[in-house]
Amino acid sequence: MIQKKKAYRVSLFDNDAIVTKGQKVATSGKGGNYPSGILIGEVKDVSLNDDSIISSVYVSPVSNMKSFDYCLVIGKEESK
């Protein structure tokens, strides 16, 4: 956890993904460790790196997340 921001930093490898402050973050169910739909937190800040393939998303946890070792974030593509 990044103490200064009081949030976890999530590396985002898809710069085309639309992530905005205030979005809810939940478990995906992929990997079999946790069922899908468990609320993890809320996006607090997004650091877009135009010159890099990796951006940083800062997620404020909803509660004590010490029992979580990692999190995979998967989103739906918005229909246009």
Secondary structure, DSSP 4 states (H G I P E B T S, - for coil): -BTTTTBEEEEE--TTS---TT-EEE---TTSSS-TT-EEEEEEEEE--TTSS-EEEEEEESS--TT--------PPPP-
